[in-house]
């Protein structure tokens, strides 16, 4: 059996800030954000030490508990986690240029010494709304534009 630690962190909302969606960027506190990111990296290091097989990351936006750039978060962790695989589960291809994502993943695979595991997401309706992407466009024209 394989076990994965899903790193939800990036910014854990301080007391008093609601955690439902969407969370306004105006509520972000830089000092708390810095502490949250360092804590998230420490959690990944601990998961590696405890024997988890993967440390997993995912992309979502306007939330307090998930990082909007999983490759950047995973790159920071890949330099400190030595045994566990780095799992990107994953990038939201509807909101990103797939060629750029492929380049980012290639760099991350190299940085992690070949420990990268990849899965892709289509996104969620709330993210389509924020980024003005219709669900129909998410599964048709956007995909064709990159094929």
DANOR-V329671 format. One record per residue. RES is the residue in one letter. PSI is psi in degrees with one decimal (NA if undefined). Layout:
# DANOR-V329671
RES|PSI  RES|PSI
This chain:
# DANOR-V329671
X|142.9  X|145.7  X|135.7  X|137.1  X|115.3  X|112.1  X|102.2  X|-14.2  X|180.0  X|-54.7  X|109.5  X|121.2  X|134.7  X|165.9  X|139.7  X|-14.8  X|126.5  X|151.1  X|10.2  X|175.1  X|145.4  X|153.3  X|128.2  X|134.3  X|-20.9  X|-18.6  X|-3.9  X|133.0  X|112.4  X|-43.6  X|-43.0  X|-36.5  X|-43.3  X|-46.6  X|-40.3  X|-43.7  X|-43.1  X|-38.8  X|-40.6  X|-41.5  X|-42.3  X|-37.8  X|-40.0  X|-40.8  X|-43.0  X|-42.1  X|-40.5  X|-45.2  X|-31.7  X|-6.3  X|10.7  X|143.2  X|-33.6  X|151.7  X|118.8  X|146.6  X|152.5  X|155.2  X|125.4  X|161.1  X|154.1  X|37.8  X|155.7  X|-17.7  X|2.3  X|134.8  X|139.7  X|-11.9  X|89.2  X|-33.0  X|-38.3  X|-43.7  X|-44.3  X|-34.7  X|-41.6  X|-39.6  X|-36.8  X|-25.7  X|-12.3  X|-19.3  X|122.3  X|-23.8  X|-48.8  X|148.1  X|154.5  X|113.5  X|120.5  X|103.7  X|44.5  X|-155.9  X|146.8  X|100.2  X|-20.3  X|-31.4  X|-3.9  X|155.4  X|117.4  X|-29.5  X|-42.8  X|-41.4  X|-44.7  X|-40.8  X|-44.3  X|-42.3  X|-36.2  X|-42.7  X|-42.1  X|-38.9  X|-40.3  X|-45.9  X|-34.1  X|11.1  X|42.0  X|18.2  X|11.9  X|135.7  X|135.3  X|138.4  X|154.7  X|156.3  X|156.0  X|-16.2  X|-179.6  X|157.5  X|-36.4  X|-35.4  X|-36.1  X|-42.1  X|-47.5  X|-37.9  X|13.7  X|49.2  X|124.9  X|149.8  X|-36.7  X|-45.3  X|-32.8  X|-28.0  X|0.0  X|-87.6  X|-40.4  X|-41.2  X|-40.6  X|-32.4  X|-24.4  X|3.6  X|NA
